[in-house]
Amino acid sequence: MTTADGDRILLKHGAGGRAMRRLIAESVLTAFASDPPERAGVLGVSAMDDGGAVRLGDQWLVVTTDSHVIQPIFFPGGDIGRLAIAGTVNDLAMMGATEILGLTCSLVIEEGFPRRDLERILGSMRVASAEASATVIAGDTKVMGAREIDGIVINTTGIGQTRHLVRDAGLQIGDRIVVTGTIGDHGMAVMALRHGLQLDADLRSDVAPLAGLIRAALDASIDGVSAMKDPTRGGVAGAVHEMAAKSGVGVVLVAGELPVRPQVRGVSELVGIDPLFVANEGKALLGVRPDAVAAVLAALRGHPLGRDARVIGVCVPDHVGNVILDTGFGRRLVAEPDGDLLPRIC
Amino acid sequence: MTTADGDRILLKHGAGGRAMRRLIAESVLTAFASDPPERAGVLGVSAMDDGGAVRLGDQWLVVTTDSHVIQPIFFPGGDIGRLAIAGTVNDLAMMGATEILGLTCSLVIEEGFPRRDLERILGSMRVASAEASATVIAGDTKVMGAREIDGIVINTTGIGQTRHLVRDAGLQIGDRIVVTGTIGDHGMAVMALRHGLQLDADLRSDVAPLAGLIRAALDASIDGVSAMKDPTRGGVAGAVHEMAAKSGVGVVLVAGELPVRPQVRGVSELVGIDPLFVANEGKALLGVRPDAVAAVLAALRGHPLGRDARVIGVCVPDHVGNVILDTGFGRRLVAEPDGDLLPRIC
């Protein structure tokens, strides 16, 4: 190599952590940040939220995009097609846009890819779209030569609308952090598959579109939800770090309250990776005002995808931008992940 | 191989011709065609137009997506970044949506990709967006391992709005076919680069966003433009075939009226490929009612990107779904391309 490492893109630049945020701040925002950074009625890339938004009459049009590169493309609990729909629907939902106007699907396929795998993936996309009451209304198909791309990459972009835009930066001191269910399921299921771990226990990705679940929570208390984010790449640790930093608060998470399935805990101990840092694809983190916690929790738990919802933490005035884990024996700082521990997890 | 060729994806399935349309009809539409095929107020994938559309009050929200896989990523006249913005802006414009609400940009990058190349590409995207009065408002960044993807793939999705939706299926008998300028420039420039042809003449891609040009044409006669399509993969021959088949007319093109630059003609003769079949990235085909031709041509020619606009053909009642070339010595059928002659041209 004739250039230094800093001159080249590394895996961690796509892994949802600090390295990616720095790349985006240095390169992408330079190109795309509007000037002035926030035009009236436009929430652009400089917000670095789950998507962008444009004011349209009394509504916000919310737009989000994701290219899905997961490997392997079929895994317990789902496949790249289900992931592509869920990932985009969930990013819209995190901004309050649970009414989805349309999705797009752009396929980039390796020459020689089996037709039956493609059709299985498209079938998963159809099922997941129906679960979210969403429709794919536009598409694109490209084929690259053998060994020019590894299998298939799927971009899904979503357009939703909402009267009430929810940001990831809205946490206030005293707000509770609610997670909608168990953590680490997606990342640990993919990790177990990649490592060829033979498990007795059923370990499945949680991949699911959350539009209905989030609509239930917002209907229960539209003003009680102060912030939302889905803990994908970088896991709950990465997502809470980002929310805390943008909101200007600290967050204390209570270790004993973190819902983790026994089989996820088992793989976690086997491979030495904390479920806090592992991607989820069917979970959301909500900041909730203290007086709305009961209503929001009841609404979440009344939905099949939110049965295990619970309060896992609270926003505090000290340690701004940091995440503290209360272990019951003491408190320690949770490091912000630099990248995800698993490349191509979504 | 244990499976037959028909069971695998081939390069031609992504090349914009008959093979791609068949794959989409057999696999993609099965998954995504709404049921009933056209819900009121939704133009979905079954229309197989340049994008989808959703009715929103008295407007149509138009959505289009494209993943750009061009190789090489830098070429005379542009690069993959400029192409990504122009490709998406032009698909919106072809449906009448010259007012762009926002674009998304999703990068999939190979590990080891040079940072300075990424920044050059992002800079091109910024310039092209500004030319189209468009803003990138949401993005995504993924990194795949070395040799898991060849360089960089960029998905751009666009959202526009229009009161007056233009389709590619609206041609009527007697309508003239207008092209906004010279044909074959993009495909021939990339082909010359790939073949290492040393040319005296300046041969450059025409890649450009056409929102302003198309707005001028529609402003001149909103009811006079019956159909539009941009002749990218498959070239003018492929695009006119698709318009003719969907509209239920035949089209006679006049060979002597096709505007081709001398240097494009030169490479064309050298490599034995007709410019009619080669991709353009800064041109549009318009179906124009006879009484609106003068106004539309004047409007196009008054714009820097439309100086060479001209009538190249006419819609006829016979040979429905076919394209006839009038050579001056006689008439012959123009074959519909099965795929593009150049993989990864856009």
Chai-1 contact restraints between the chains, C-beta under 6 A:
chainA,res_idxA,chainB,res_idxB,connection_type,confidence,min_distance_angstrom,max_distance_angstrom,comment,restraint_id
A,D7,B,R115,contact,1.0,0.0,6.0,A-B,restraint_1
A,R8,B,G112,contact,1.0,0.0,6.0,A-B,restraint_2
A,I9,B,I109,contact,1.0,0.0,6.0,A-B,restraint_3
A,I9,B,F113,contact,1.0,0.0,6.0,A-B,restraint_4
A,I9,B,V143,contact,1.0,0.0,6.0,A-B,restraint_5
A,L11,B,E111,contact,1.0,0.0,6.0,A-B,restraint_6
A,L11,B,V143,contact,1.0,0.0,6.0,A-B,restraint_7
A,H13,B,V143,contact,1.0,0.0,6.0,A-B,restraint_8
A,G14,B,T141,contact,1.0,0.0,6.0,A-B,restraint_9
A,G14,B,K142,contact,1.0,0.0,6.0,A-B,restraint_10
A,G14,B,V143,contact,1.0,0.0,6.0,A-B,restraint_11
A,S27,B,E119,contact,1.0,0.0,6.0,A-B,restraint_12
A,A31,B,L122,contact,1.0,0.0,6.0,A-B,restraint_13
A,A31,B,R126,contact,1.0,0.0,6.0,A-B,restraint_14
A,F32,B,V136,contact,1.0,0.0,6.0,A-B,restraint_15
A,S34,B,T135,contact,1.0,0.0,6.0,A-B,restraint_16
A,G44,B,I137,contact,1.0,0.0,6.0,A-B,restraint_17
A,V45,B,G139,contact,1.0,0.0,6.0,A-B,restraint_18
A,G51,B,A138,contact,1.0,0.0,6.0,A-B,restraint_19
A,G52,B,G102,contact,1.0,0.0,6.0,A-B,restraint_20
A,G52,B,I137,contact,1.0,0.0,6.0,A-B,restraint_21
A,G52,B,A138,contact,1.0,0.0,6.0,A-B,restraint_22
A,V54,B,L101,contact,1.0,0.0,6.0,A-B,restraint_23
A,V54,B,G102,contact,1.0,0.0,6.0,A-B,restraint_24
A,V63,B,G102,contact,1.0,0.0,6.0,A-B,restraint_25
A,V63,B,T104,contact,1.0,0.0,6.0,A-B,restraint_26
A,V63,B,A138,contact,1.0,0.0,6.0,A-B,restraint_27
A,T64,B,A138,contact,1.0,0.0,6.0,A-B,restraint_28
A,T65,B,T104,contact,1.0,0.0,6.0,A-B,restraint_29
A,T65,B,S106,contact,1.0,0.0,6.0,A-B,restraint_30
A,T65,B,A138,contact,1.0,0.0,6.0,A-B,restraint_31
A,T65,B,D140,contact,1.0,0.0,6.0,A-B,restraint_32
A,T65,B,T157,contact,1.0,0.0,6.0,A-B,restraint_33
A,D66,B,D140,contact,1.0,0.0,6.0,A-B,restraint_34
A,S67,B,S106,contact,1.0,0.0,6.0,A-B,restraint_35
A,S67,B,V108,contact,1.0,0.0,6.0,A-B,restraint_36
A,S67,B,D140,contact,1.0,0.0,6.0,A-B,restraint_37
A,S67,B,K142,contact,1.0,0.0,6.0,A-B,restraint_38
A,S67,B,N155,contact,1.0,0.0,6.0,A-B,restraint_39
A,V69,B,K142,contact,1.0,0.0,6.0,A-B,restraint_40
A,V69,B,M144,contact,1.0,0.0,6.0,A-B,restraint_41
A,L101,B,V54,contact,1.0,0.0,6.0,A-B,restraint_42
A,G102,B,G52,contact,1.0,0.0,6.0,A-B,restraint_43
A,G102,B,V54,contact,1.0,0.0,6.0,A-B,restraint_44
A,G102,B,V63,contact,1.0,0.0,6.0,A-B,restraint_45
A,T104,B,V63,contact,1.0,0.0,6.0,A-B,restraint_46
A,T104,B,T65,contact,1.0,0.0,6.0,A-B,restraint_47
A,T104,B,T157,contact,1.0,0.0,6.0,A-B,restraint_48
A,S106,B,T65,contact,1.0,0.0,6.0,A-B,restraint_49
A,S106,B,S67,contact,1.0,0.0,6.0,A-B,restraint_50
A,S106,B,N155,contact,1.0,0.0,6.0,A-B,restraint_51
A,V108,B,S67,contact,1.0,0.0,6.0,A-B,restraint_52
A,V108,B,V153,contact,1.0,0.0,6.0,A-B,restraint_53
A,I109,B,I9,contact,1.0,0.0,6.0,A-B,restraint_54
A,E111,B,L11,contact,1.0,0.0,6.0,A-B,restraint_55
A,G112,B,R8,contact,1.0,0.0,6.0,A-B,restraint_56
A,F113,B,I9,contact,1.0,0.0,6.0,A-B,restraint_57
A,R115,B,D7,contact,1.0,0.0,6.0,A-B,restraint_58
A,E119,B,S27,contact,1.0,0.0,6.0,A-B,restraint_59
A,L122,B,A31,contact,1.0,0.0,6.0,A-B,restraint_60
A,R126,B,A31,contact,1.0,0.0,6.0,A-B,restraint_61
A,T135,B,S34,contact,1.0,0.0,6.0,A-B,restraint_62
A,V136,B,F32,contact,1.0,0.0,6.0,A-B,restraint_63
A,I137,B,G44,contact,1.0,0.0,6.0,A-B,restraint_64
A,I137,B,G52,contact,1.0,0.0,6.0,A-B,restraint_65
A,A138,B,G51,contact,1.0,0.0,6.0,A-B,restraint_66
A,A138,B,G52,contact,1.0,0.0,6.0,A-B,restraint_67
A,A138,B,V63,contact,1.0,0.0,6.0,A-B,restraint_68
A,A138,B,T64,contact,1.0,0.0,6.0,A-B,restraint_69
A,A138,B,T65,contact,1.0,0.0,6.0,A-B,restraint_70
A,G139,B,V45,contact,1.0,0.0,6.0,A-B,restraint_71
A,D140,B,T65,contact,1.0,0.0,6.0,A-B,restraint_72
A,D140,B,D66,contact,1.0,0.0,6.0,A-B,restraint_73
A,D140,B,S67,contact,1.0,0.0,6.0,A-B,restraint_74
A,T141,B,G14,contact,1.0,0.0,6.0,A-B,restraint_75
A,K142,B,G14,contact,1.0,0.0,6.0,A-B,restraint_76
A,K142,B,S67,contact,1.0,0.0,6.0,A-B,restraint_77
A,K142,B,V69,contact,1.0,0.0,6.0,A-B,restraint_78
A,V143,B,I9,contact,1.0,0.0,6.0,A-B,restraint_79
A,V143,B,L11,contact,1.0,0.0,6.0,A-B,restraint_80
A,V143,B,H13,contact,1.0,0.0,6.0,A-B,restraint_81
A,V143,B,G14,contact,1.0,0.0,6.0,A-B,restraint_82
A,M144,B,V69,contact,1.0,0.0,6.0,A-B,restraint_83
A,E148,B,D150,contact,1.0,0.0,6.0,A-B,restraint_84
A,I149,B,I149,contact,1.0,0.0,6.0,A-B,restraint_85
A,D150,B,E148,contact,1.0,0.0,6.0,A-B,restraint_86
A,V153,B,V108,contact,1.0,0.0,6.0,A-B,restraint_87
A,N155,B,S67,contact,1.0,0.0,6.0,A-B,restraint_88
A,N155,B,S106,contact,1.0,0.0,6.0,A-B,restraint_89
A,N155,B,N155,contact,1.0,0.0,6.0,A-B,restraint_90
A,T157,B,T65,contact,1.0,0.0,6.0,A-B,restraint_91
A,T157,B,T104,contact,1.0,0.0,6.0,A-B,restraint_92
A,T157,B,T157,contact,1.0,0.0,6.0,A-B,restraint_93
A,I159,B,I159,contact,1.0,0.0,6.0,A-B,restraint_94
